[in-house]
Amino acid sequence: MSIVTCEDGELRHILAVGLDITDRKRQEAELLALTHRQSLLYDLADVVNRAEALTGLYEKAIDTIIEALHADRASILLFDDEGVMRFEAWRGLSQAYREAVEGHSPWIPDQQDPPAIFIPDVAASDLHTSLRSVIQSEGVSALGFIPLTYGGRLLGKFMMYFDRLHVMSEQEIGLAQTIARTLAVGIERARAGELLRSNEERLRLAMAAGSMGAWDADLSTGATDWDAKQYELFDRPKDKPLTHAEQFYESIHPDDVPRVREAAAQAELTGSFSQEFRVIAQDGSIRWLSGHGTAVKNDQGQAVRMVGINYDITRRKHVEEALQRSASDLEQRVVERTLELSRSREQLRALATELNLAGQRERQHLATELHDYLAQLLALSRIRLAQAKQQPMTTALGKILSELQDGEDRSEPAQQRLQIHFPGPDRALTSCTDRRGGTTRPGYRCRHSARSPPEALRTFLSRAGYAQPDL
């Protein structure tokens, strides 16, 4: 605009030009909207980069979805371990609606690169009648299903709901997909962070339960870093930290230093350290520790650090020493017992031999007694038979005496076999006298016992008029 005046200063006319700035204003508005959306995405990405807890990430994501996409409501659903889509976060949705639609998914859990689905008019959509009725009952007129994928794997989806009919523009679709990618990365990072924290907590509890101390050594400088448990194991004050490997070697038993140094040098080549060694406590007592470590290598494959743990095995060592002593004592007792058993076996063998000999002597004695007794009976029968033959006899009596004589003759060989089978060491064979004629019967031999005959036999011989030595 330009003002024209006269020489006296009076206004004569005004010159002005009008310009249409509608496009400029629209562009400014779009630029402001773009800047705002970028600010929202930046805030969401910042939450993702800080790897905050999932609850904080979900809240920030829903804020971004509603504000950046001008949605009235939003929700985030993820597949559980059983492959069912579950609500994780939501805003503006009733419990009845959530219970009715939970588990519904337009994609299968293992579907690759699932497409986003936008429904600008729920009433005119081809959704299942029951599902469409539930959505309309919630007051939702338009909605969108945006898949959350990471590494080609479907994690879940986020939903945006509109209380009015809404057609998504290309710009909005691209923004929704950008939000989905950022949210999926954040979910995976938060899950990994939670898993890492959980693992670290389990490791801490396990190390505390196992009385384990952690250590970290720089192989190039020798610098070391110990946790609090490590100082407790070595019985060293925490206010005087051990910062170098040489201080570690000074803390262990001098006799174990060469072996542990050699193992540490080998660990740089093999990548693994494992040793048992002793440390001397402040009170002079000895503790046994077991150390295990793993080498950390750089991009060139060179070992630059060694990280590991130590734990107390003093009780185990004491038990092992006690077992060794017990084993030695048991071995000595076994040797002594074996010698005793060997001596007992020899004594038993000698006793068995003596018993066998005694049995043989007893059998010989019994055989001798039996032989002598039978011999006396045979002698007596001969005497009586001879006396009977001297008496007048009938034919029948002669036949009986003849049969008795034959029986006596047949018994003689049996008596001889008994004498031969059981010979007595103090007996001798003598001729048997034929009582009938006083001569020795041809083919017969008998032996006389040096002992006296039984009392009944002696009485009988005396009454018969025979002298005992003739038996």
C-alpha positions as CSV (number, residue, x, y, z in Angstrom):
1,M,0.0,0.0,0.0
2,S,1.3,3.5,-0.9
3,I,-0.1,7.0,0.2
4,V,0.1,10.0,-2.1
5,T,-0.3,13.6,-0.6
6,C,-0.3,17.2,-2.0
7,E,2.5,19.8,-1.4
8,D,0.6,21.1,1.6
9,G,0.4,17.6,3.0
10,E,-3.2,16.9,2.2
11,L,-4.0,13.3,1.3
12,R,-4.7,12.9,-2.3
13,H,-5.1,9.2,-2.9
14,I,-4.0,5.8,-1.7
15,L,-2.5,3.1,-3.9
16,A,-2.9,-0.5,-2.7
17,V,-2.4,-4.0,-4.1
18,G,-4.3,-7.1,-2.9
19,L,-2.6,-10.5,-2.9
20,D,-4.1,-14.0,-2.4
21,I,-2.2,-15.8,0.4
22,T,-4.5,-18.7,0.9
23,D,-2.0,-21.2,-0.4
24,R,0.6,-19.7,1.8
25,K,-1.6,-20.0,4.8
26,R,-2.4,-23.6,3.9
27,Q,1.2,-24.4,3.5
28,E,2.0,-22.8,6.8
29,A,-0.7,-24.8,8.4
30,E,0.5,-28.0,6.8
31,L,4.0,-27.2,7.8
32,L,2.9,-26.6,11.4
33,A,0.9,-29.9,11.3
34,L,3.9,-31.7,9.8
35,T,6.2,-30.2,12.4
36,H,3.7,-31.3,15.2
37,R,3.5,-34.8,13.8
38,Q,7.3,-35.0,13.6
39,S,7.5,-33.7,17.2
40,L,5.1,-36.5,18.2
41,L,7.1,-39.1,16.4
42,Y,10.3,-37.8,17.9
43,D,8.8,-38.0,21.4
44,L,7.7,-41.6,20.7
45,A,11.2,-42.5,19.3
46,D,12.8,-40.9,22.3
47,V,10.7,-43.2,24.6
48,V,11.8,-46.2,22.4
49,N,15.5,-45.2,22.6
50,R,15.3,-44.9,26.4
51,A,14.0,-48.5,26.4
52,E,11.4,-47.5,29.1
53,A,9.0,-50.0,30.5
54,L,6.2,-51.3,28.3
55,T,3.5,-49.5,30.2
56,G,5.1,-46.1,29.6
57,L,5.7,-47.0,25.9
58,Y,2.0,-48.0,25.4
59,E,0.8,-44.7,27.0
60,K,3.0,-42.6,24.8
61,A,2.0,-44.6,21.7
62,I,-1.7,-44.1,22.3
63,D,-1.1,-40.4,22.8
64,T,0.7,-40.2,19.5
65,I,-1.9,-42.3,17.6
66,I,-4.9,-40.1,18.8
67,E,-3.1,-36.8,18.4
68,A,-1.2,-37.4,15.2
69,L,-4.0,-39.3,13.3
70,H,-6.9,-37.3,14.9
71,A,-8.5,-40.5,16.2
72,D,-11.0,-40.5,19.0
73,R,-9.8,-43.7,20.6
74,A,-7.0,-46.1,20.3
75,S,-5.8,-49.5,21.6
76,I,-2.8,-51.8,21.4
77,L,-3.1,-55.6,21.2
78,L,-0.4,-58.3,21.1
79,F,-0.3,-62.0,20.5
80,D,0.2,-64.0,23.7
81,D,2.1,-67.3,24.0
82,E,-0.9,-69.2,22.8
83,G,-1.3,-67.1,19.7
84,V,-4.4,-65.1,20.9
85,M,-4.6,-61.4,20.4
86,R,-4.9,-59.7,23.8
87,F,-5.5,-56.0,24.8
88,E,-2.3,-54.5,26.3
89,A,-3.4,-50.8,26.4
90,W,-6.5,-48.9,25.4
91,R,-8.2,-45.6,25.8
92,G,-11.9,-44.8,25.5
93,L,-13.1,-48.5,25.2
94,S,-15.6,-50.2,27.4
95,Q,-14.9,-53.5,29.2
96,A,-17.8,-55.1,27.4
97,Y,-16.4,-54.1,24.0
98,R,-12.9,-55.4,24.9
99,E,-14.3,-58.7,26.1
100,A,-16.4,-59.1,23.0
101,V,-13.6,-58.4,20.4
102,E,-10.5,-59.7,22.3
103,G,-8.9,-62.5,20.3
104,H,-10.2,-61.2,16.9
105,S,-7.5,-60.7,14.3
106,P,-7.7,-60.1,10.6
107,W,-4.3,-61.9,10.2
108,I,-3.0,-65.3,11.4
109,P,-0.1,-65.2,13.9
110,D,2.6,-66.4,11.4
111,Q,1.5,-64.3,8.4
112,Q,4.3,-62.5,6.6
113,D,4.0,-58.7,5.8
114,P,0.3,-58.4,6.7
115,P,-1.4,-55.4,5.1
116,A,-3.0,-52.5,7.1
117,I,-6.8,-52.5,6.9
118,F,-8.9,-49.3,7.0
119,I,-12.7,-49.3,7.3
120,P,-14.1,-45.7,6.6
121,D,-17.7,-46.8,7.3
122,V,-18.4,-49.6,9.7
123,A,-22.0,-49.7,8.8
124,A,-21.3,-50.4,5.1
125,S,-18.4,-52.8,5.7
126,D,-18.4,-56.5,5.1
127,L,-17.4,-57.3,8.7
128,H,-19.2,-60.2,10.3
129,T,-22.6,-59.2,11.5
130,S,-22.0,-59.9,15.2
131,L,-18.6,-58.1,15.1
132,R,-20.1,-55.1,13.2
133,S,-22.9,-54.9,15.8
134,V,-20.5,-54.8,18.7
135,I,-18.4,-52.1,17.0
136,Q,-21.4,-50.0,16.3
137,S,-22.7,-50.5,19.8
138,E,-19.5,-48.9,21.0
139,G,-20.2,-45.8,18.9
140,V,-17.4,-46.4,16.4
141,S,-18.1,-45.4,12.8
142,A,-14.7,-45.9,11.3
143,L,-11.5,-47.7,12.3
144,G,-8.2,-49.0,11.2
145,F,-6.1,-52.2,11.9
146,I,-2.4,-51.4,11.7
147,P,-0.1,-54.5,12.0
148,L,2.9,-54.4,14.3
149,T,5.8,-56.3,12.8
150,Y,9.4,-56.8,13.7
151,G,11.9,-58.8,11.7
152,G,9.1,-60.1,9.5
153,R,7.3,-61.4,12.6
154,L,3.8,-60.3,13.5
155,L,3.7,-59.1,17.0
156,G,0.1,-57.7,17.2
157,K,-1.7,-54.5,16.1
158,F,-2.7,-51.1,17.1
159,M,-6.3,-49.9,16.5
160,M,-7.6,-46.4,15.9
161,Y,-11.2,-45.6,16.2
162,F,-13.3,-42.7,14.8
163,D,-16.7,-41.6,16.1
164,R,-17.4,-40.3,12.6
165,L,-16.9,-41.5,9.1
166,H,-13.3,-41.1,8.1
167,V,-11.3,-41.9,5.0
168,M,-7.6,-42.2,5.6
169,S,-5.4,-40.1,3.4
170,E,-2.1,-41.4,2.0
171,Q,-0.3,-39.1,4.4
172,E,-2.2,-40.5,7.3
173,I,-1.6,-44.1,6.2
174,G,2.1,-43.5,5.9
175,L,2.1,-41.8,9.3
176,A,0.2,-44.7,10.8
177,Q,2.7,-47.2,9.4
178,T,5.6,-45.1,10.7
179,I,4.0,-45.1,14.2
180,A,3.5,-48.9,13.9
181,R,7.2,-49.5,13.0
182,T,8.4,-47.3,15.8
183,L,6.1,-48.9,18.3
184,A,7.1,-52.5,17.2
185,V,10.8,-51.6,17.7
186,G,10.0,-50.1,21.1
187,I,8.0,-53.2,22.1
188,E,10.9,-55.5,21.2
189,R,13.5,-53.3,22.9
190,A,11.4,-53.1,26.0
191,R,10.8,-56.8,26.0
192,A,14.6,-57.4,25.5
193,G,15.3,-54.9,28.3
194,E,12.8,-56.7,30.6
195,L,14.3,-60.0,29.7
196,L,17.8,-58.7,30.3
197,R,16.8,-57.2,33.7
198,S,15.1,-60.4,34.6
199,N,18.2,-62.4,33.6
200,E,20.5,-60.0,35.5
201,E,18.3,-60.3,38.6
202,R,18.3,-64.1,38.3
203,L,22.0,-64.1,37.8
204,R,22.4,-61.8,40.9
205,L,20.3,-64.1,43.0
206,A,22.1,-67.2,41.7
207,M,25.5,-65.6,42.5
208,A,24.3,-64.5,45.9
209,A,23.0,-68.0,46.6
210,G,26.1,-69.6,45.4
211,S,28.5,-67.1,47.2
212,M,29.9,-66.1,43.8
213,G,31.9,-63.0,43.2
214,A,32.3,-61.4,39.7
215,W,35.5,-59.9,38.2
216,D,36.5,-58.2,35.0
217,A,40.2,-57.9,33.9
218,D,41.7,-55.8,31.1
219,L,44.3,-58.1,29.5
220,S,46.2,-55.2,27.9
221,T,46.6,-53.1,31.0
222,G,46.1,-55.6,33.8
223,A,43.3,-53.4,35.3
224,T,40.7,-55.3,37.3
225,D,37.3,-54.6,38.6
226,W,35.7,-56.6,41.4
227,D,32.2,-56.6,42.8
228,A,31.4,-56.5,46.6
229,K,31.2,-60.3,46.9
230,Q,34.6,-60.7,45.4
231,Y,36.2,-58.6,48.2
232,E,34.2,-60.7,50.8
233,L,35.6,-64.0,49.3
234,F,39.2,-62.7,49.4
235,D,38.6,-61.1,52.9
236,R,39.7,-57.7,51.7
237,P,38.3,-54.3,52.8
238,K,36.2,-52.6,50.1
239,D,37.7,-49.2,50.8
240,K,41.1,-50.6,49.6
241,P,40.1,-51.8,46.1
242,L,42.4,-54.2,44.2
243,T,42.7,-52.5,40.8
244,H,45.5,-54.6,39.1
245,A,46.0,-58.2,38.3
246,E,49.3,-58.3,40.3
247,Q,47.3,-57.4,43.5
248,F,45.2,-60.5,42.7
249,Y,48.2,-62.7,42.6
250,E,49.5,-61.2,45.8
251,S,46.2,-62.2,47.5
252,I,46.4,-65.9,46.7
253,H,48.6,-68.6,48.3
254,P,52.2,-68.4,47.1
255,D,52.3,-72.0,46.2
256,D,49.4,-71.6,43.8
257,V,50.6,-68.4,42.0
258,P,52.7,-70.2,39.2
259,R,49.9,-72.5,38.4
260,V,47.2,-69.7,38.2
261,R,49.5,-67.5,36.2
262,E,50.0,-70.3,33.7
263,A,46.3,-70.9,33.5
264,A,45.6,-67.2,32.9
265,A,48.2,-67.1,30.1
266,Q,46.6,-70.2,28.4
267,A,43.2,-68.6,28.8
268,E,44.2,-65.8,26.4
269,L,44.8,-68.5,23.8
270,T,42.0,-70.9,24.6
271,G,39.4,-68.3,25.6
272,S,38.5,-70.1,28.9
273,F,39.9,-70.0,32.4
274,S,39.3,-72.5,35.1
275,Q,41.3,-73.0,38.3
276,E,41.1,-73.9,41.9
277,F,43.3,-72.0,44.3
278,R,43.8,-70.9,47.9
279,V,43.6,-67.5,49.4
280,I,44.9,-66.4,52.8
281,A,42.3,-64.6,55.0
282,Q,43.2,-61.8,57.3
283,D,43.2,-64.2,60.3
284,G,45.6,-66.5,58.5
285,S,43.1,-69.2,57.7
286,I,43.1,-70.8,54.3
287,R,40.1,-70.6,51.9
288,W,39.7,-72.5,48.7
289,L,38.2,-70.7,45.7
290,S,37.2,-71.9,42.3
291,G,37.6,-69.4,39.5
292,H,36.1,-69.5,36.0
293,G,36.4,-67.0,33.2
294,T,35.7,-66.3,29.5
295,A,37.8,-64.2,27.2
296,V,36.2,-61.3,25.4
297,K,37.7,-60.7,21.9
298,N,37.8,-57.7,19.7
299,D,36.9,-57.5,16.0
300,Q,40.3,-59.0,15.1
301,G,39.7,-62.0,17.3
302,Q,42.2,-61.0,19.9
303,A,41.4,-61.5,23.6
304,V,41.2,-58.0,25.2
305,R,39.2,-58.8,28.4
306,M,38.5,-61.6,30.7
307,V,35.3,-61.8,32.7
308,G,34.4,-64.4,35.2
309,I,33.4,-65.5,38.7
310,N,34.9,-67.0,41.8
311,Y,33.1,-69.0,44.5
312,D,34.0,-70.5,47.8
313,I,34.7,-74.3,47.7
314,T,36.4,-74.5,51.1
315,R,33.7,-76.8,52.6
316,R,33.9,-79.1,49.5
317,K,37.7,-79.3,49.8
318,H,37.4,-80.2,53.5
319,V,34.9,-82.9,52.6
320,E,37.1,-84.2,49.9
321,E,40.1,-84.4,52.3
322,A,37.9,-86.2,54.9
323,L,36.8,-88.6,52.2
324,Q,40.4,-89.2,51.2
325,R,41.4,-89.9,54.8
326,S,38.4,-92.2,55.1
327,A,39.3,-94.0,51.9
328,S,42.9,-94.5,53.1
329,D,41.7,-95.8,56.5
330,L,39.3,-98.1,54.8
331,E,41.9,-99.3,52.4
332,Q,44.3,-100.1,55.3
333,R,41.4,-101.8,57.2
334,V,40.7,-103.9,54.1
335,V,44.3,-105.0,53.9
336,E,44.4,-105.9,57.5
337,R,41.1,-107.7,57.3
338,T,42.3,-109.6,54.2
339,L,45.4,-110.7,56.1
340,E,43.2,-111.9,59.0
341,L,40.9,-113.7,56.6
342,S,43.9,-115.4,55.0
343,R,45.2,-116.5,58.3
344,S,41.8,-117.7,59.3
345,R,41.5,-119.6,56.0
346,E,44.8,-121.4,56.7
347,Q,43.7,-122.2,60.2
348,L,40.4,-123.6,58.9
349,R,42.2,-125.6,56.2
350,A,44.4,-127.1,58.9
351,L,41.4,-127.8,61.1
352,A,39.6,-129.4,58.3
353,T,42.6,-131.6,57.6
354,E,42.8,-132.6,61.2
355,L,39.1,-133.3,61.3
356,N,39.4,-135.5,58.2
357,L,42.3,-137.4,59.7
358,A,40.4,-137.8,63.0
359,G,37.4,-139.1,61.0
360,Q,39.5,-141.6,59.2
361,R,41.0,-142.8,62.5
362,E,37.6,-143.1,64.1
363,R,36.3,-145.1,61.1
364,Q,39.3,-147.4,61.3
365,H,38.7,-147.9,65.0
366,L,35.0,-148.7,64.4
367,A,35.9,-151.1,61.6
368,T,38.4,-152.8,63.9
369,E,35.9,-153.1,66.7
370,L,33.3,-154.5,64.3
371,H,35.9,-157.0,62.8
372,D,36.9,-158.2,66.2
373,Y,33.4,-158.6,67.3
374,L,32.4,-160.6,64.2
375,A,35.6,-162.7,64.6
376,Q,34.6,-163.6,68.2
377,L,31.1,-164.4,67.1
378,L,32.4,-166.7,64.3
379,A,34.8,-168.4,66.7
380,L,32.1,-169.0,69.2
381,S,29.8,-170.4,66.5
382,R,32.6,-172.8,65.4
383,I,33.0,-174.0,68.9
384,R,29.3,-174.6,69.4
385,L,29.1,-176.2,65.9
386,A,32.0,-178.6,66.8
387,Q,30.3,-179.5,70.1
388,A,27.1,-180.2,68.3
389,K,28.7,-182.5,65.8
390,Q,30.2,-184.6,68.6
391,Q,26.7,-185.4,69.9
392,P,24.5,-188.2,68.5
393,M,22.5,-186.6,65.7
394,T,19.7,-187.5,63.5
395,T,19.6,-187.0,59.7
396,A,17.7,-183.8,60.1
397,L,20.0,-182.5,62.7
398,G,23.0,-183.4,60.6
399,K,21.5,-181.5,57.7
400,I,21.0,-178.4,59.9
401,L,24.5,-178.6,61.2
402,S,25.8,-179.0,57.6
403,E,23.9,-175.9,56.5
404,L,25.2,-174.0,59.5
405,Q,28.8,-175.0,58.5
406,D,28.2,-173.8,55.0
407,G,26.9,-170.4,56.2
408,E,29.9,-170.1,58.5
409,D,32.3,-170.9,55.6
410,R,30.6,-168.3,53.4
411,S,31.0,-165.6,56.1
412,E,34.8,-166.0,56.3
413,P,35.5,-164.2,52.9
414,A,33.3,-161.3,54.0
415,Q,35.2,-161.0,57.3
416,Q,38.5,-161.0,55.3
417,R,37.2,-158.2,53.0
418,L,36.2,-156.1,56.1
419,Q,39.7,-156.6,57.5
420,I,41.4,-155.7,54.3
421,H,39.2,-152.5,53.7
422,F,39.7,-151.2,57.2
423,P,43.2,-152.2,58.3
424,G,44.1,-151.4,61.8
425,P,47.6,-149.9,62.4
426,D,48.1,-152.1,65.5
427,R,46.6,-155.4,64.2
428,A,48.2,-158.5,62.7
429,L,46.6,-161.4,60.8
430,T,46.9,-164.8,62.5
431,S,45.6,-168.2,61.6
432,C,42.2,-169.2,62.6
433,T,42.0,-172.4,64.4
434,D,39.6,-175.1,63.4
435,R,37.8,-175.9,66.6
436,R,36.7,-179.2,65.3
437,G,40.3,-180.6,65.0
438,G,42.5,-177.9,66.4
439,T,44.2,-177.3,63.1
440,T,44.2,-174.3,60.8
441,R,41.5,-174.4,58.2
442,P,43.0,-174.2,54.8
443,G,42.3,-170.8,53.0
444,Y,41.2,-169.0,56.2
445,R,43.0,-166.4,58.1
446,C,41.8,-164.5,61.2
447,R,43.3,-162.0,63.6
448,H,42.9,-161.9,67.4
449,S,42.4,-158.7,69.3
450,A,44.8,-157.9,72.1
451,R,41.9,-156.6,74.1
452,S,39.7,-158.8,76.2
453,P,36.5,-160.2,74.7
454,P,33.2,-158.9,75.8
455,E,32.0,-160.0,79.2
456,A,29.2,-162.1,77.7
457,L,31.6,-164.0,75.5
458,R,34.1,-164.5,78.3
459,T,31.4,-166.0,80.5
460,F,30.2,-168.3,77.7
461,L,33.8,-169.6,77.0
462,S,34.4,-170.2,80.6
463,R,31.2,-172.3,80.9
464,A,32.1,-174.2,77.6
465,G,35.5,-175.2,79.0
466,Y,37.6,-173.1,76.6
467,A,40.4,-170.8,77.6
468,Q,40.1,-167.1,76.5
469,P,43.4,-166.9,74.7
470,D,42.2,-169.5,72.2
471,L,39.8,-167.0,70.8
